[in-house]
Amino acid sequence: MKKISIYQIAAKNLLRKRTRSVLTIVGIGLSAWVLASLLGFNRGYDSALKKDIDNMGFQVLLTAKGCPYEAATLMLKGGTGLRYMSEDVIADILNQPEVEGVTPMLMQAVFDPERGESGAIDAYLGVDPATFPPMKAFLKFKQGGWFKDPDKHVAVLGYEAAELEQREVGDKLLIPDKNIELTVVGILERSGTQDDGTIFVPLRMLQKEFGQLGKLTAVGIKVERKADTAALENRLYDLPDVQVVSMAQVKNTIMGLVATAKVMVFSIAVIAILIAMVGVINTILMSVFERFREIGIMKSMGAMPLDVFRMIWTETVVLCLLGGALGLAMAYGLARVTDLLIRRLLPYAPTGSLVLIDGRLMLTTFAVVLGIGLVSGIYPAWRAARVRPLESIRGEGE
Amino acid sequence: MSENTLAIEANNLRKVYHRGSEEIVAVDDISLRVAKGEFISFIGPSGSGKSTLINLLGCLDNATAGSLRVGGEEVLGNGRGMSEAAMTRIRRRVFGYVFQRFYLVPTLTLYENIIMPFAFYRKPGAEADPLAIIRFLGLENRLRHLPGELSGGEMQRVAIARALVNKPEILLADEPTGNLDSRHGEEIGRIFKSLNEKEGMTVLLVTHNPLMAALAQRTITLSDGRIVNP
């Protein structure tokens, strides 16, 4: 003999007003999507930013006081404003116990009147072939490889620089104004960092050609894994005419900027969840009111208040579980779209995936949506459980 | 009548409703004994208290005063009624209800509607009977249909089957033919008669229809909340 349970009655009841049930599920789904995407963003952003900073290859950057340390800043200043420090500083840095390695760098910028309609600034980063490549081991070459000779007139182009200059390995590259010809020996794959737009040249060659022998604009410092970076930074501050740029500080600054955006987006998520809860309560309450007499009949058949409570609560939970599943599928399937939307909102977005959705996050979201279902269902289920058979059959109390 | 042969014993039952400051006495000092296996019909004009009386007898409502025993168990004594949970336990053990409107669940098939009481309570010994009841009511060919596909008479037969599935001792029917045409009304009347005569089931029927009332062994007429032909 076929049997029937309270749960089957509850599940089938959701088919009664299909459009209403579907709309409620979609509402919950959208909330679950927003929630999962935001939780995923919270993790993804931190992870992407950390990866970006780790990909710089060094944890501390020492620059001459007042010298811009980012190519973009240099461009904004029209290639001017470079400050220099002596190469002697390297010995002082290497004396520090926390330091695993250093790589000296010299940035030079020249105006290229041939570029674009009104010319543009070309920046060249002189790097030490002995120390720079090992620190940037994650950089992969599309063509060629690193230069070995510190005095040779050669260049390695970042992915975007190569695209812009339309150069391949073996092609020549002219430094405007200086009339120096470089041979391209390597083109990097896209790394998603500012290295993509950089033209790398041998440090000593750049120092000679630009008359900056013995001078540097920056020194990248790789710190021992378990070393106290803050203590090292404090001691580096004592060195004359240098400024210390801690990547941890950079990360914290960016995180601070993003925190406002995160609070805003989380507020939207909370509102979305509240709206979903109200939607669920409304749907189930309407359903209870519509079935007032039917519930009364069930009670006359012997249904206890707890039976009715379970039946109505089950309906709420089923709606939320279906909505949660839909929302998670959307969050997972549309993670790329969410990524693009978030990038439009943020002042600085690191490379890599900003929305990280994994099994643990999906379980967390599912638990939250289930919690919403359990809480939202309490009031309608309680109202239904209180129905007195006679009053409902007579149509009172509706 | 000895106590073992009594299905219901009511003494001085009184039910008072309040509508604002107005006091409405729906049932006024009614005493009644219903023997096991008896078929009683209640007739009277609208507002005479028929439905209120069988709702009190059927443990769907608590009386304001009086005493009531159902199946030997005291439901109301010295003006103190039972809790809703205790009433529910008596209802599911003793009564089957049929109302004027059918209140079938539209998303459940006919068969699922009939066995729905089992979702809440399964009276020992009732499990094997649904198909016998279904055959008795001539519904065996429509088991997979939804209520929306049935006629009014068929829906009421489903409601009767649902009321019988837990083997009640007393069938309580409040205007069961009120929504049906005369042909289907007669059909339902014959079912009640048959249940009473063949199964020995106690039947309490509220009706406006004198032909239906005539099917019963005893007819009680009410007026203004009182029995006028004890």
Interface residues (C-beta under 8 A of the other chain):
Chain A: M1 K2 K3 I4 S5 I6 Q8 I9 K12 N13 L15 R16 R293 E294 G296 I297 M298 K299 S300 M301 G302 A303 M304 P305 D307 R388 P389 L390 I393
Chain B: N55 L60 D61 E84 A85 T88 R89 R91 R92 R93 F95 Y97 F99 R101 Y103 V105 P106 T107 L108 Y111 E112 I115 M116 P117 F118 A119 F120 Y121 E127 A128 P130 L131 R162 N166
